[in-house]
Amino acid sequence: MMKLIPLVIEGKKIVQLSQLTIDQANDLRSWLPSNSIKKVNFQGMEISDCISFETYEYWYRTYHSLSRAYETILDF
């Protein structure tokens, strides 16, 4: 599983759930509190399904370490 690079908007690091695979995004959505997914305005565009990079990073470290035992060479 590749780690996402955060977007920096107004000094805050965020990631979009839509940058993940469908399975990863669904896993993360089920783990998150419902009020943690936000919309962010950037250069006149509304970016939906955003979460803080810190939240994503915590989930990534936890999920990655738990699922690593099940990875194969095809997952890289």
C-alpha positions as CSV (number, residue, x, y, z in Angstrom):
1,M,0.0,0.0,0.0
2,M,1.5,3.3,-1.1
3,K,1.3,6.2,1.4
4,L,-0.4,9.4,0.1
5,I,1.4,12.7,-0.1
6,P,-0.6,15.4,1.7
7,L,-2.0,18.5,0.0
8,V,-1.0,21.7,2.0
9,I,-3.9,24.2,2.0
10,E,-3.7,27.3,4.2
11,G,-0.9,25.6,6.2
12,K,-2.9,22.5,6.9
13,K,-2.0,19.1,5.6
14,I,-4.9,17.1,4.2
15,V,-5.6,14.1,2.0
16,Q,-8.6,13.2,-0.1
17,L,-10.2,9.8,0.4
18,S,-10.8,9.6,-3.3
19,Q,-7.0,9.3,-3.8
20,L,-7.2,5.9,-2.1
21,T,-8.4,2.6,-3.6
22,I,-12.1,1.9,-3.1
23,D,-11.3,-0.7,-0.5
24,Q,-8.9,1.5,1.4
25,A,-11.3,4.4,1.3
26,N,-14.2,2.3,2.6
27,D,-12.0,0.8,5.4
28,L,-10.9,4.3,6.4
29,R,-14.5,5.7,6.2
30,S,-15.7,2.9,8.5
31,W,-12.9,3.7,11.0
32,L,-13.5,7.5,11.0
33,P,-16.0,9.4,13.1
34,S,-18.6,10.8,10.7
35,N,-17.8,14.4,11.4
36,S,-14.1,14.1,10.4
37,I,-14.6,14.1,6.7
38,K,-14.6,17.8,5.5
39,K,-14.9,19.9,2.3
40,V,-12.1,22.3,1.7
41,N,-12.1,25.3,-0.7
42,F,-8.9,25.8,-2.7
43,Q,-8.4,28.3,-5.4
44,G,-12.2,28.6,-6.1
45,M,-12.7,24.8,-6.1
46,E,-14.4,22.7,-3.5
47,I,-12.5,19.6,-2.6
48,S,-14.7,17.0,-0.9
49,D,-13.9,14.0,1.2
50,C,-10.9,15.5,2.9
51,I,-9.4,14.4,6.2
52,S,-6.4,15.7,8.2
53,F,-3.1,14.1,7.2
54,E,-2.4,13.3,10.8
55,T,-5.5,11.2,11.0
56,Y,-4.7,9.5,7.7
57,E,-1.1,8.9,8.8
58,Y,-2.2,7.3,12.1
59,W,-4.7,5.0,10.2
60,Y,-2.0,4.2,7.6
61,R,0.5,3.1,10.3
62,T,-2.1,1.1,12.1
63,Y,-3.7,-0.5,9.0
64,H,-0.4,-1.0,7.2
65,S,1.2,-2.8,10.2
66,L,-1.9,-5.0,10.7
67,S,-2.3,-5.9,7.1
68,R,1.4,-6.3,6.2
69,A,1.4,-9.9,7.1
70,Y,-1.1,-10.5,4.3
71,E,0.7,-8.7,1.6
72,T,2.4,-10.4,-1.3
73,I,4.9,-9.2,-4.0
74,L,1.9,-8.3,-6.2
75,D,0.7,-5.7,-3.6
76,F,3.8,-3.5,-4.2
